[in-house]
C-alpha cells in the first residue's frame, strides 16, 4: 500500500508541470488571439467605418493603416474608394421612335466623406443597387431628345449630356462619377438595313453624277482639241498659200523621219527617191519661190 501511495505522489508531482505549461500556452494563445482580433489594417485606396453592437455605425472614418477595435463589440466595414468600371446596356427609344441599344461604361466611386451614411442607407454593394436604375433612367431621358441619326453624328454631345445628368443624379446617393463614355450604339435590324440602303443609293447617285461630269469634261476636251486642230490646219493652209516653200520643208522633214526609221531597222530596204519623198528639185523650188 505504501508503495502505491508513493507511486501516486510521484505521478501527481510529475503532472503539475505539464498542467501549468498547458495553461500557460492556452493563456498565451488567448492573448495573441485577443491582440489579433483587436487590430485590423486598411489597405491603400480603401476607407473603413466601425459598426458597434451598442451604438451602431460610428461617424468616424478610418484612413489607410493599422487601427484598433474592441473584439466582438466592434467590427470594421471596409470600402474601396477607387474608381471602378461598370458596363451597362440599356435598350431605349429615340425621338423618332427608333429602338436603340446603348452601351455605357461608367467609372464610379463612393464619396469618402459620406461612407457612414452610405453604410446606413445603401450598404456596401451600392454600385449594384444604385447604378443600374439611375443609368437606365438617365439614358432613356437623354436618348428621347435625339433622333436616331443624331445619336451617331452628335455622339460627343450625347455623351456629355448623359454624363452631366448622371453626375447630378448620382449625387443623391453620395456617388462620384469620374467618367462616362458611350461604348457602342446598335439599332434594330430594320433600321440598320434602311440606313445601308440609303447609303448605297447616295453612293450610286454620286457615281452617276461623276459619270455625267466626266462625260462633260471629255466632250469639252474634244471640242478644244477639234478647235486646236482646225486652228493648226488653218495656219498651215495660210503658210502654204503665202510661202509654197513651206510644203517643201515639210516634205524634207518627213523624208528625214522616214530615213531615220529605215536606218535603225535590221532589215534591208530598197526604195527610190519618190518613196523617200526626196524627189525635190531646185528648179521646182525656184519656180515656187518665183510664184
trRosetta pair geometry for C-beta under 8 A, 3 or more apart (Angstrom, degrees):
i j d omega theta_ij theta_ji phi_ij phi_ji
1 4 5.8 -53 -153 32 35 110
1 5 6.5 33 151 -18 66 104
2 5 5.7 -53 -151 35 34 112
2 6 6.4 35 151 -20 66 104
3 6 5.7 -53 -149 35 33 111
3 7 6.4 33 153 -19 65 105
4 7 5.7 -56 -150 36 33 111
4 8 6.3 33 153 -20 66 105
5 8 5.7 -53 -149 35 32 111
5 9 6.4 34 153 -20 64 104
6 9 5.7 -53 -150 34 32 113
6 10 6.5 32 153 -19 64 104
7 10 5.7 -54 -151 35 33 111
7 11 6.5 33 152 -19 66 104
8 11 5.7 -53 -150 34 34 111
8 12 6.4 31 154 -16 67 104
9 12 5.9 -55 -148 38 32 108
9 13 6.1 33 153 -22 65 108
10 13 5.5 -54 -146 36 31 114
10 14 6.3 27 156 -15 65 106
11 14 5.8 -58 -147 40 30 107
11 15 6.1 31 153 -24 65 110
12 15 5.5 -56 -144 34 32 113
12 16 6.9 46 156 -37 63 94
13 16 6.3 -41 -160 8 31 114
14 17 7.2 -56 -171 29 40 100
14 18 7.4 32 144 -11 67 111
15 18 5.6 -62 -157 40 46 113
15 19 6.1 41 153 -19 78 107
16 19 6.0 -58 -147 38 30 107
16 20 6.3 27 159 -16 65 110
17 20 5.6 -58 -145 40 33 111
17 21 6.2 34 157 -21 68 106
18 21 5.9 -57 -149 35 29 110
18 22 6.5 28 155 -17 64 107
19 22 5.8 -55 -148 36 32 111
19 23 6.4 31 156 -17 65 106
20 23 5.8 -56 -149 37 31 111
20 24 6.4 34 153 -22 65 105
21 24 5.6 -53 -148 34 33 113
21 25 6.4 32 153 -19 66 104
22 25 5.6 -53 -148 35 32 110
22 26 6.3 30 155 -16 66 106
23 26 5.7 -54 -145 39 32 109
23 27 6.1 33 155 -20 65 107
24 27 5.7 -56 -147 38 29 112
24 28 6.3 29 155 -18 64 107
25 28 5.8 -56 -148 38 30 110
25 29 6.3 30 154 -19 65 106
26 29 5.6 -54 -146 36 31 111
26 30 6.3 34 153 -22 64 104
27 30 5.6 -52 -149 33 32 112
27 31 6.5 32 152 -19 64 103
28 31 5.6 -53 -149 34 34 111
28 32 6.3 31 154 -16 67 105
29 32 5.7 -54 -146 39 32 110
29 33 6.1 32 155 -18 66 108
30 33 5.8 -55 -144 39 29 110
30 34 6.2 32 154 -21 64 107
31 34 5.7 -55 -149 35 29 112
31 35 6.4 28 154 -17 64 105
32 35 5.8 -54 -148 36 31 109
32 36 6.2 32 153 -20 65 108
33 36 5.6 -54 -145 37 31 113
33 37 6.2 23 158 -12 66 109
34 37 6.0 -60 -144 42 28 104
34 38 6.1 29 155 -26 64 113
34 71 6.4 -114 -144 -5 65 150
35 38 5.6 -61 -146 33 29 114
35 39 6.8 0 166 2 65 108
36 39 7.0 -78 -151 44 25 89
37 71 4.0 48 126 -103 122 123
37 72 7.9 28 156 -29 138 69
38 68 5.6 -4 156 -152 87 86
38 69 6.3 -169 -161 63 46 57
38 70 7.2 3 -126 -110 83 25
38 71 5.8 -67 -74 -39 66 96
39 66 6.0 -4 -170 -173 115 98
39 67 6.9 152 -152 81 65 37
39 68 5.6 -37 -95 -100 68 62
39 69 7.5 157 -92 21 20 77
40 48 7.6 173 106 -156 125 175
40 66 7.7 162 84 -150 31 57
40 67 6.0 -25 64 65 77 87
40 69 6.4 10 5 4 111 121
40 76 5.2 -145 82 8 158 142
41 65 7.2 -104 -146 143 69 22
41 66 5.6 -29 -100 -97 76 64
41 67 7.7 154 -98 19 27 75
42 46 5.2 -150 -175 95 84 106
42 47 6.7 29 -166 -125 139 23
42 48 5.0 -129 -95 -9 122 116
42 62 5.8 173 -34 119 152 102
42 63 6.7 169 92 128 145 29
42 64 5.1 -136 104 -121 98 39
42 65 6.1 4 52 41 95 43
42 67 6.5 36 -12 -2 106 119
42 76 7.7 -128 -73 176 96 152
42 78 6.3 -177 -119 -125 83 111
43 46 5.0 61 64 16 72 129
43 64 6.7 -30 138 -133 16 97
44 64 5.5 31 -95 -122 48 146
45 64 7.8 55 9 -80 32 123
45 80 6.4 15 131 -153 97 75
45 81 6.3 -158 176 57 60 75
45 82 4.3 -1 -170 -44 122 115
46 64 6.7 105 58 -92 74 82
46 78 5.4 11 175 -178 128 102
46 79 6.4 157 -159 80 74 45
46 80 5.5 -42 -101 -99 84 50
46 81 6.5 147 -122 8 26 85
47 61 5.5 -3 179 -179 123 104
47 62 6.6 148 -168 73 67 54
47 63 6.4 -32 -115 -108 83 42
47 64 8.0 -68 -86 -50 55 62
47 78 7.4 165 88 -152 32 59
47 79 5.3 -16 64 59 81 99
47 81 5.4 42 2 -30 106 129
47 112 5.4 121 -18 -145 160 99
47 115 5.8 -139 106 -54 126 162
48 61 7.5 145 72 -164 39 58
48 62 4.5 -25 65 61 92 110
48 67 7.2 -154 67 37 136 153
48 76 4.5 -3 -177 -172 133 116
48 77 6.3 151 -156 74 74 44
48 78 4.5 -31 -94 -97 97 66
48 79 7.0 171 -88 14 41 73
49 57 6.0 23 143 -163 128 96
49 58 6.4 -175 -176 64 86 76
49 60 7.3 150 -134 83 72 54
49 61 6.0 -39 -83 -108 83 62
49 62 7.1 172 -83 12 31 88
49 76 7.3 143 74 -155 31 67
49 77 5.3 -18 62 59 82 100
49 79 7.6 32 0 -10 93 112
49 115 5.2 -177 -38 123 123 113
49 116 5.2 159 -132 -83 151 73
49 119 5.7 -120 66 -23 146 154
50 57 7.6 145 87 -151 46 50
50 58 4.7 7 68 28 94 124
50 60 6.9 8 21 68 107 98
50 62 7.2 72 -35 -19 94 125
50 69 6.3 179 -127 -114 122 114
50 74 5.2 -5 -173 -168 112 115
50 75 7.5 151 -151 76 68 24
50 76 5.8 -44 -97 -100 65 62
50 77 7.6 176 -93 15 16 79
51 56 6.8 -48 -151 -179 74 37
51 57 5.4 -30 -103 -91 74 63
51 58 7.5 -153 -87 1 25 79
51 74 6.9 155 79 -152 46 61
51 75 5.9 -19 60 63 96 74
51 76 7.7 151 16 -117 78 14
51 77 5.9 65 -21 -24 109 112
51 119 7.5 -146 -73 164 105 142
52 55 4.5 24 79 46 131 83
52 56 6.3 -8 60 34 80 19
52 57 7.8 177 21 -77 73 14
52 58 6.2 69 -10 -44 110 102
52 73 6.2 4 -151 153 79 84
52 74 5.1 -24 -99 -97 71 86
53 72 7.6 -32 -4 141 143 65
53 73 5.3 -112 29 -151 108 55
53 74 7.4 -121 -1 -68 79 42
54 73 6.5 -1 -13 -166 102 106
55 58 6.7 58 99 -79 120 81
56 120 7.9 49 163 -102 120 107
57 77 7.8 -32 -121 20 102 138
57 116 5.2 149 144 -154 118 88
57 119 5.1 159 -126 99 150 129
57 120 5.5 -131 34 -65 150 95
58 116 7.0 -103 95 -112 38 128
59 116 5.3 -52 -122 -37 45 173
61 112 6.7 114 176 165 155 82
61 113 7.2 -118 -10 -122 160 38
61 115 5.5 107 -112 45 116 126
61 116 7.0 -116 -68 -31 89 95
62 65 8.0 -120 169 58 94 87
62 67 5.1 -1 -161 -78 145 161
62 76 7.3 -63 44 -131 143 121
67 76 7.3 106 82 -82 129 140
69 74 4.2 -137 -173 98 105 118
69 75 6.9 107 153 -97 156 27
69 76 6.4 -133 -54 -43 151 91
70 73 4.3 -14 105 57 116 115
70 74 4.7 88 50 14 79 109
71 74 7.7 -52 -66 49 9 73
77 119 5.8 107 95 -119 157 133
77 124 6.6 -137 -172 -75 109 111
79 110 5.9 -57 175 47 139 143
79 112 7.9 175 91 -116 131 68
79 115 5.6 -145 9 -131 153 123
79 118 7.7 67 -100 86 151 137
79 124 6.9 -154 -98 -131 81 82
80 84 7.0 67 111 -47 124 125
80 109 7.9 -104 120 -136 72 93
81 109 5.5 73 -177 179 53 117
81 110 6.0 -86 -116 59 74 85
81 112 5.0 27 -131 -81 149 101
82 109 6.2 -129 120 -108 14 130
83 107 4.4 21 178 176 122 103
83 108 6.7 131 -146 56 74 14
83 109 4.8 -80 -87 -40 52 114
83 178 4.7 -42 -109 16 141 147
83 179 7.7 56 -171 18 147 94
84 107 7.1 158 69 -148 24 60
84 108 6.5 -39 59 64 75 66
84 109 6.7 120 7 -82 77 73
84 127 6.8 -55 79 -85 126 167
85 105 5.9 -15 -161 -172 107 96
85 106 7.1 139 -154 74 54 43
85 107 5.6 -31 -91 -91 64 71
86 105 7.4 155 76 -155 42 49
86 106 4.9 -24 61 63 93 95
86 107 7.9 167 17 -84 74 25
86 108 6.3 -17 9 21 120 113
86 127 6.0 -162 -70 178 144 120
86 131 5.5 8 116 153 164 162
87 103 6.7 -7 -169 -172 96 97
87 104 7.2 157 -153 82 49 49
87 105 5.5 -18 -99 -100 73 72
87 106 7.9 174 -82 19 26 73
87 183 7.1 -11 -134 1 102 155
88 103 7.4 159 83 -155 44 52
88 104 4.9 -18 63 62 93 99
88 106 6.7 14 5 0 114 115
88 131 6.9 -147 -62 144 137 102
88 132 6.2 175 -123 -112 123 64
88 135 4.8 49 101 121 170 153
88 136 7.3 -124 168 -56 130 74
88 139 7.9 -153 115 -35 120 145
89 101 6.4 5 -174 -180 99 98
89 102 7.5 166 -151 85 53 42
89 103 5.2 -21 -99 -101 77 75
89 104 7.7 176 -81 19 30 72
90 101 7.3 168 84 -153 37 56
90 102 5.6 -19 63 62 88 88
90 104 6.9 7 8 2 110 114
90 135 6.8 -156 -49 127 138 93
90 136 4.9 175 -120 -115 127 73
90 139 4.4 97 87 89 155 159
90 140 7.1 -113 160 -50 129 80
91 99 6.4 0 -173 -173 101 98
91 100 7.3 162 -151 86 55 39
91 101 4.8 -26 -96 -99 75 80
92 99 7.7 163 89 -150 25 57
92 100 5.9 -27 70 67 72 86
92 101 7.9 136 19 -97 62 34
92 102 6.7 -23 28 12 109 110
92 136 8.0 166 -67 -162 116 72
92 139 5.7 -173 -22 128 151 98
92 140 4.5 -160 -128 -105 132 70
92 143 4.7 110 105 65 133 153
92 144 7.4 -94 160 -49 117 80
93 97 6.0 -10 -174 -136 118 42
93 98 6.9 145 -155 68 67 33
93 99 6.0 -40 -98 -96 69 52
93 100 7.1 127 -122 19 19 85
93 140 7.7 36 35 -146 70 84
93 143 7.0 138 79 117 34 117
93 144 6.6 40 89 -94 80 82
94 97 6.9 -74 70 0 71 12
94 98 4.6 -4 35 53 118 86
94 99 7.9 -128 1 -57 85 9
94 100 5.3 73 -44 -13 101 127
94 143 5.7 -89 -99 164 58 91
94 144 7.0 169 -158 -107 25 35
94 146 6.2 -66 -153 92 97 67
94 147 5.8 71 155 -158 125 28
94 148 4.5 174 37 -65 170 69
94 151 6.5 -100 -109 -31 127 128
95 144 6.0 102 -78 179 65 44
95 145 6.3 -10 -67 155 117 10
95 146 5.7 -165 -9 86 117 17
95 147 5.0 -68 59 -73 110 53
95 150 7.8 12 26 37 125 129
96 147 4.6 40 -13 -134 115 88
96 148 5.8 -83 53 -5 114 92
98 147 7.7 61 18 -172 121 63
98 148 4.0 -11 59 -61 149 134
98 187 6.3 -17 160 -146 120 109
98 188 6.8 -139 -172 13 82 109
98 191 5.3 80 -151 -95 121 154
99 187 7.1 121 85 -160 64 60
99 188 4.8 72 63 -48 106 114
99 191 7.6 -174 50 -5 72 137
100 143 6.1 -158 67 -162 132 135
100 148 6.2 -179 -68 -120 120 89
100 151 6.3 91 -139 12 158 177
100 185 6.3 -17 -171 -165 108 92
100 186 7.4 148 -161 78 58 44
100 187 5.9 -30 -106 -101 69 68
101 185 7.4 150 79 -157 55 43
101 186 4.6 -16 60 64 105 95
101 187 7.7 -166 19 -78 79 20
102 139 5.8 -170 71 -160 133 125
102 143 6.6 -149 -19 -81 144 133
102 151 7.8 -114 -88 -167 116 135
102 182 6.4 -59 -167 -139 102 104
102 184 7.6 173 -153 89 41 54
102 185 5.6 -5 -108 -108 72 76
103 182 7.0 105 77 -169 62 60
103 183 4.2 -63 109 65 111 103
103 184 4.3 31 31 46 125 85
103 185 7.5 -133 22 -63 77 41
104 135 6.1 -168 77 -171 147 123
104 139 6.6 -126 -33 -84 142 127
104 162 7.2 -135 -119 159 130 148
104 180 6.7 -15 -170 -166 107 88
104 181 7.3 149 -157 79 59 42
104 182 6.2 -39 -101 -106 66 53
104 183 6.8 -177 -98 7 12 92
105 179 7.9 -8 110 113 89 98
105 180 7.6 158 82 -154 54 41
105 181 5.0 -15 60 64 100 93
105 182 8.0 173 19 -99 80 6
105 183 5.1 86 -22 -48 106 115
106 131 6.5 180 80 -154 149 123
106 135 6.5 -112 -35 -99 150 132
106 166 7.3 -115 -118 153 127 150
106 177 6.4 -59 -166 -136 99 105
106 179 7.5 173 -152 90 39 58
106 180 5.5 1 -110 -109 76 77
107 177 6.9 109 78 -165 63 60
107 178 4.3 -59 107 64 115 101
107 179 4.3 37 29 45 122 89
107 180 7.6 -131 26 -63 73 45
108 127 6.2 150 86 -114 128 109
108 131 6.4 -160 20 -94 163 125
108 170 7.0 -138 -130 -146 121 150
108 175 5.5 1 -170 176 116 116
108 176 6.8 149 -156 79 63 49
108 177 5.4 -30 -99 -102 82 63
108 178 7.1 -169 -87 11 27 81
109 175 7.3 152 78 -161 30 73
109 176 5.3 -24 67 63 81 100
109 178 6.8 40 6 -25 105 113
110 114 7.1 -131 169 73 93 92
110 115 6.4 86 132 -93 133 77
110 118 5.7 -6 -153 -73 131 173
110 126 6.3 88 -87 54 113 150
110 174 6.6 28 -161 123 79 93
110 175 6.1 -57 -109 -110 49 65
110 176 7.2 68 156 15 8 89
111 114 4.2 37 89 25 111 112
111 115 7.7 -148 91 -47 60 62
111 118 7.6 159 52 -44 81 128
111 174 4.5 -103 31 179 121 83
111 175 6.7 -127 -20 -90 87 15
111 176 5.5 117 -74 -33 74 103
112 115 6.2 -12 -162 -35 40 110
114 117 4.7 -52 -173 47 83 116
114 118 5.6 91 124 -29 87 97
114 174 3.9 -120 106 -157 153 140
115 118 5.5 -52 -140 37 34 113
115 119 6.3 39 158 -24 66 103
116 119 5.6 -53 -150 33 31 114
116 120 6.5 24 155 -15 64 107
117 120 5.8 -57 -147 38 33 108
117 121 6.0 3 164 3 69 116
117 174 6.2 128 90 -37 117 164
118 121 6.4 -71 -133 51 25 91
118 122 5.1 -38 -166 41 69 112
118 123 7.6 -96 153 28 74 16
118 126 5.8 -36 -170 -72 115 146
118 173 7.8 73 -114 167 92 72
118 174 5.4 -127 -70 82 101 134
119 122 7.7 -41 -75 56 10 70
119 123 6.8 55 -145 -111 42 30
119 124 7.4 24 -113 -60 75 65
122 125 8.0 -137 148 75 90 51
122 126 4.3 51 133 -107 139 94
122 129 6.0 177 -165 72 96 142
122 130 6.5 -23 -138 -43 136 119
122 173 6.5 76 -70 -165 143 102
123 126 6.4 171 72 -62 58 69
123 129 7.0 89 51 -11 106 150
125 128 4.6 -28 169 37 102 116
125 129 6.0 102 113 -21 85 100
126 129 5.9 -68 -147 44 32 106
126 130 5.5 -3 172 4 74 121
126 173 6.9 157 -173 158 115 117
126 175 6.9 -178 137 -78 127 113
127 130 6.7 -63 -120 48 21 91
127 131 5.0 10 -168 -12 64 128
127 175 7.8 123 -91 -122 71 137
128 131 7.2 -22 -82 34 14 102
128 132 7.4 9 -167 -8 42 111
129 133 7.8 -21 154 4 48 118
130 133 6.5 -82 -164 42 33 103
130 134 6.0 3 165 -1 76 117
130 170 7.5 99 143 -129 127 76
130 173 4.8 143 -139 164 150 170
130 175 6.5 176 105 -29 149 145
131 134 6.5 -69 -138 46 26 96
131 135 5.6 22 170 -20 67 118
131 175 7.7 -170 -74 -171 85 171
132 135 6.0 -63 -140 39 22 109
132 136 6.2 19 165 -16 62 110
133 136 6.2 -60 -150 37 24 106
133 137 6.4 24 155 -19 61 111
134 137 5.5 -54 -147 37 35 116
134 138 6.2 30 158 -16 69 106
134 166 6.7 118 136 -142 104 78
134 169 4.7 164 -167 136 122 129
134 170 6.4 145 117 -75 159 67
134 173 7.4 -133 -35 3 149 136
135 138 6.0 -57 -145 39 29 105
135 139 6.1 30 157 -20 65 110
135 166 6.5 31 -107 -126 64 124
136 139 5.8 -55 -141 38 29 112
136 140 6.3 26 162 -18 64 108
137 140 6.2 -61 -152 35 25 107
137 141 6.5 16 156 -13 62 111
137 169 7.1 171 83 -147 121 159
138 141 5.9 -61 -147 40 32 107
138 142 6.1 22 160 -13 69 111
138 162 6.0 109 139 -150 114 73
138 165 4.9 161 -144 109 112 113
138 166 4.6 165 98 -77 177 82
138 169 5.9 -135 -64 5 121 153
139 142 6.2 -62 -142 42 26 103
139 143 5.9 22 164 -17 65 114
139 162 6.6 27 -94 -128 62 119
140 143 6.1 -55 -136 39 25 108
140 144 6.4 30 161 -26 59 109
141 144 6.1 -56 -153 29 26 114
141 145 7.6 27 150 -23 56 103
141 165 7.0 -135 85 157 124 161
142 145 6.0 -58 -167 22 39 113
142 146 7.6 6 152 1 67 107
142 158 6.6 119 152 -159 118 79
142 161 5.3 151 -139 115 123 113
142 162 5.1 -125 33 -82 175 76
142 165 6.3 -171 -63 32 114 147
143 146 6.4 -77 -157 44 40 96
143 151 7.0 18 -136 -96 84 126
143 158 7.7 49 -94 -154 60 121
145 161 7.7 -96 63 144 143 161
146 150 4.2 -134 -171 92 101 121
146 151 5.3 128 116 -64 131 74
146 154 6.7 -144 -136 68 136 124
146 158 6.1 -48 -17 -94 163 114
147 150 4.5 94 54 5 78 106
147 151 7.4 -130 95 -14 44 82
148 151 5.9 -45 -159 17 35 115
148 152 7.8 22 150 -7 60 100
148 187 6.2 65 -163 -109 127 129
148 191 6.4 -88 173 -174 165 145
149 152 6.1 -61 -166 37 42 105
149 153 6.1 18 151 -2 77 114
150 153 5.8 -63 -130 52 38 98
150 154 4.8 -9 -178 24 79 117
150 158 7.7 134 132 -57 85 118
151 154 7.2 -47 -98 60 13 80
151 155 6.8 52 163 -90 48 70
151 158 5.9 51 -135 -66 62 164
151 185 5.7 175 139 -158 119 154
152 155 6.2 -9 -157 -54 25 103
152 185 6.7 -155 -82 84 77 146
154 157 4.4 -35 173 41 99 119
154 158 5.9 109 112 -27 84 93
155 158 5.6 -56 -146 37 33 112
155 159 6.2 32 157 -19 67 106
155 182 6.4 -127 -169 61 100 144
155 185 7.6 -134 -113 -12 111 143
156 159 5.8 -54 -147 37 30 111
156 160 6.4 30 155 -19 64 107
157 160 5.7 -54 -146 36 31 112
157 161 6.4 29 156 -17 64 107
158 161 5.9 -58 -149 38 30 109
158 162 6.4 31 154 -19 65 106
158 182 6.9 26 101 -40 109 150
159 162 5.8 -54 -147 36 31 112
159 163 6.4 30 155 -19 64 106
159 180 6.8 174 -174 110 81 90
159 181 6.4 11 -151 -133 129 43
159 182 5.0 -115 -90 -7 103 105
160 163 5.8 -55 -149 36 30 111
160 164 6.4 30 155 -21 65 106
161 164 5.7 -52 -145 34 32 111
161 165 6.4 19 162 -8 66 108
162 165 6.4 -64 -145 44 27 100
162 166 5.8 20 161 -15 66 117
162 180 5.8 -144 110 137 100 138
162 182 7.3 105 34 -59 154 99
163 166 5.9 -61 -136 43 24 107
163 167 6.0 30 161 -25 63 108
163 177 6.9 -173 -156 126 78 136
163 179 7.7 -44 -122 -164 127 36
163 180 3.9 180 -96 48 87 126
164 167 6.0 -56 -150 31 24 111
164 168 6.8 18 155 -12 60 106
165 168 5.9 -56 -151 39 34 109
165 169 6.2 32 152 -18 67 108
166 169 5.5 -54 -143 39 34 111
166 170 6.1 35 157 -23 67 107
166 177 6.0 87 116 -67 100 170
166 180 5.8 117 61 -89 143 157
167 170 5.9 -55 -144 34 28 109
167 171 7.0 40 153 -32 59 97
167 177 4.8 -121 -99 47 77 125
167 180 7.7 -122 -48 -17 89 132
168 171 5.9 -44 -158 14 34 116
169 172 6.3 -44 -175 14 44 112
170 173 6.0 -69 -163 48 51 97
170 175 4.1 -83 178 76 105 104
170 176 7.2 165 124 -77 128 12
170 177 5.3 122 34 -32 159 107
171 174 7.3 38 -166 -81 40 29
171 175 7.4 -114 -75 53 26 61
177 180 6.0 8 171 -46 128 102
182 185 6.5 10 168 -48 124 99
186 192 8.0 -21 -170 -68 71 129
187 191 4.3 -92 154 86 127 124
187 192 5.1 159 78 -56 105 84
187 195 7.4 94 59 -9 153 137
188 191 4.7 85 58 12 86 103
188 192 6.9 -153 90 -7 41 89
189 192 5.8 -56 -146 38 30 112
189 193 6.3 31 156 -19 65 106
190 193 5.8 -56 -151 36 29 110
190 194 6.5 30 151 -19 64 105
191 194 5.5 -52 -148 35 35 113
191 195 6.4 37 153 -20 66 103
192 195 5.7 -52 -149 35 32 112
192 196 6.4 33 152 -19 64 105
193 196 5.7 -54 -148 37 33 112
193 197 6.4 33 154 -19 66 105
194 197 5.8 -53 -147 37 32 110
194 198 6.4 34 153 -20 64 105
195 198 5.7 -54 -149 36 31 113
195 199 6.4 31 153 -19 65 105
196 199 5.8 -55 -149 36 31 110
196 200 6.4 32 153 -19 65 105
197 200 5.7 -53 -148 36 32 112
197 201 6.4 34 153 -20 65 105
198 201 5.7 -54 -149 36 31 111
198 202 6.4 30 154 -17 65 105
199 202 5.7 -54 -148 37 32 111
199 203 6.4 33 154 -19 65 106
200 203 5.7 -56 -149 37 31 111
200 204 6.4 32 153 -19 65 105
201 204 5.7 -54 -147 36 32 111
201 205 6.4 32 153 -19 65 105
202 205 5.6 -52 -147 36 33 112
202 206 6.4 32 154 -17 65 105
203 206 5.7 -53 -147 38 32 110
203 207 6.3 35 152 -21 64 105
204 207 5.5 -52 -147 35 32 114
204 208 6.4 32 154 -18 65 103
205 208 5.8 -52 -147 36 32 109
205 209 6.3 33 153 -18 64 106
206 209 5.6 -53 -147 38 32 113
206 210 6.3 37 152 -23 64 104
207 210 5.6 -53 -150 33 32 113
207 211 6.5 34 151 -20 65 102
208 211 5.6 -51 -149 33 35 112
208 212 6.5 35 152 -19 65 103
209 212 5.7 -53 -150 35 34 112
209 213 6.3 31 154 -16 66 106
210 213 5.8 -56 -146 39 32 109
210 214 6.1 35 153 -22 65 107
211 214 5.6 -54 -147 36 30 114
211 215 6.4 32 153 -20 64 103
212 215 5.8 -53 -150 34 31 110
212 216 6.5 32 151 -19 64 104
213 216 5.6 -52 -149 35 34 114
213 217 6.4 34 152 -19 66 104
214 217 5.7 -54 -149 36 32 110
214 218 6.3 30 153 -17 66 105
215 218 5.7 -54 -145 38 32 110
215 219 6.3 33 155 -19 65 106
216 219 5.8 -55 -147 37 30 111
216 220 6.3 28 155 -17 64 107
217 220 5.7 -55 -147 38 31 111
217 221 6.2 35 152 -23 64 106
218 221 5.5 -52 -147 34 32 115
218 222 6.5 32 154 -19 65 103
219 222 5.8 -53 -149 35 32 109
219 223 6.4 34 152 -20 64 104
220 223 5.6 -51 -149 34 34 114
220 224 6.4 32 154 -16 66 104
221 224 5.8 -55 -148 38 31 108
221 225 6.1 31 153 -19 65 108
222 225 5.5 -54 -143 39 32 113
222 226 6.1 33 156 -20 66 104
223 226 5.8 -54 -146 36 28 109
223 227 6.3 28 154 -17 63 106
224 227 5.7 -55 -148 38 31 111
224 228 6.3 33 153 -20 65 106
225 228 5.6 -54 -149 36 31 112
225 229 6.4 29 154 -17 65 104
226 229 5.7 -53 -146 38 32 109
226 230 6.2 33 154 -19 66 105
227 230 5.7 -54 -146 37 31 111
227 231 6.3 33 154 -20 64 106
228 231 5.7 -54 -149 35 31 112
228 232 6.4 32 153 -19 65 104
229 232 5.6 -52 -147 36 34 112
229 233 6.3 34 154 -19 66 104
230 233 5.7 -52 -146 37 31 110
230 234 6.2 34 153 -21 64 106
231 234 5.6 -54 -149 36 30 113
231 235 6.3 29 154 -18 65 106
232 235 5.7 -56 -148 37 31 109
232 236 6.3 30 154 -18 66 105
233 236 5.7 -54 -146 37 31 110
233 237 6.2 33 155 -20 65 106
234 237 5.7 -55 -149 36 29 112
234 238 6.4 28 154 -17 64 106
235 238 5.7 -54 -148 38 31 110
235 239 6.3 33 152 -21 65 106
236 239 5.6 -55 -147 36 32 111
236 240 6.3 30 155 -18 66 105
236 246 7.9 -177 -157 137 66 135
237 240 5.9 -55 -146 36 30 108
237 241 6.2 24 158 -15 65 109
238 241 5.9 -58 -144 40 30 108
238 242 6.0 16 162 -8 66 113
239 242 6.2 -65 -142 46 25 101
239 243 6.0 -41 179 47 65 99
239 246 4.6 166 144 -149 104 176
240 243 7.2 -87 -127 68 17 57
240 244 6.6 44 -171 -110 64 47
240 246 5.5 -121 -89 72 54 120
240 247 5.3 58 -125 -52 102 103
243 246 4.8 89 96 -25 99 103
244 247 6.0 -39 -173 22 58 110
244 248 7.3 59 136 -14 71 100
244 288 3.8 -129 97 -171 130 113
244 289 7.5 -133 60 -65 103 40
244 291 6.3 39 -2 68 142 125
245 248 5.1 -48 -158 35 52 118
245 249 6.3 58 145 -24 73 100
245 285 6.4 59 -112 -153 94 91
245 288 5.9 147 -64 112 66 128
245 289 6.3 32 -54 -78 117 86
246 249 5.5 -53 -153 33 35 114
246 250 6.6 35 150 -19 66 102
247 250 5.7 -51 -151 34 35 112
247 251 6.5 36 151 -19 66 104
248 251 5.7 -56 -151 35 33 111
248 252 6.5 35 151 -21 66 104
248 280 6.3 101 -152 -136 101 127
248 284 7.9 157 -95 111 125 106
248 285 5.8 62 -107 -105 167 99
248 288 7.0 177 -32 51 126 163
249 252 5.6 -50 -149 33 33 113
249 253 6.6 31 154 -16 65 104
250 253 5.8 -55 -150 37 33 110
250 254 6.3 34 152 -19 66 105
251 254 5.6 -53 -147 38 32 112
251 255 6.3 36 153 -21 64 105
251 277 5.0 -145 -172 166 91 117
251 280 6.7 150 103 -73 129 119
252 255 5.7 -55 -150 36 30 112
252 256 6.5 34 151 -22 64 103
252 277 7.9 -150 -79 121 25 106
252 280 7.0 -4 -76 -37 90 162
253 256 5.5 -49 -149 32 35 114
253 257 6.6 35 152 -19 64 102
254 257 5.7 -53 -151 34 34 111
254 258 6.4 32 152 -17 67 105
254 277 5.5 -2 95 73 109 162
255 258 5.7 -53 -146 38 33 110
255 259 6.1 33 156 -19 66 108
255 276 5.2 68 -143 157 98 80
255 277 4.3 -139 -73 77 97 98
255 278 5.1 117 -147 -68 149 79
256 259 5.8 -55 -143 38 29 110
256 260 6.3 31 156 -21 63 107
257 260 5.8 -55 -149 34 29 112
257 261 6.5 28 154 -18 63 106
258 261 5.8 -57 -151 36 31 110
258 262 6.3 26 155 -15 67 109
258 276 5.9 -174 95 -140 133 67
258 277 6.9 117 18 22 145 109
259 262 5.9 -57 -145 40 31 108
259 263 6.1 32 156 -23 66 109
259 276 6.3 51 -67 -151 92 118
260 263 5.8 -54 -143 34 28 111
260 264 6.6 19 159 -12 62 109
261 264 6.2 -66 -154 39 28 105
261 265 6.8 37 149 -34 63 104
262 265 5.6 -49 -154 18 37 119
262 269 5.2 -100 -152 56 114 141
262 271 7.4 -87 -115 4 163 134
265 269 6.7 45 77 -15 140 122
271 275 4.0 -115 -168 80 109 134
271 276 5.5 118 119 -44 129 93
272 275 5.4 100 54 7 67 99
272 276 7.4 -144 100 4 37 91
273 276 5.7 -65 -149 46 36 104
273 278 4.5 -95 -160 74 85 96
273 279 4.8 116 124 -68 107 76
274 277 7.5 31 -178 -77 34 32
274 278 8.0 -97 -62 47 18 64
274 279 5.0 15 -90 -31 62 134
280 284 6.9 -122 -163 60 58 127
280 285 7.0 43 176 -46 98 110
281 284 4.5 93 66 3 92 100
281 285 7.0 -162 95 -4 50 84
282 285 5.4 -56 -151 39 39 112
282 286 6.2 38 151 -21 71 103
283 286 5.7 -54 -148 36 32 108
283 287 6.4 36 151 -22 65 103
284 287 5.6 -53 -151 33 33 112
284 288 6.4 32 152 -19 66 103
285 288 5.7 -52 -149 35 34 110
285 289 6.4 31 153 -19 66 105
286 289 5.6 -54 -148 37 35 110
286 290 6.3 38 152 -23 67 102
287 290 5.7 -53 -149 33 32 110
287 291 6.7 37 152 -23 63 101
288 291 5.8 -50 -156 28 35 114
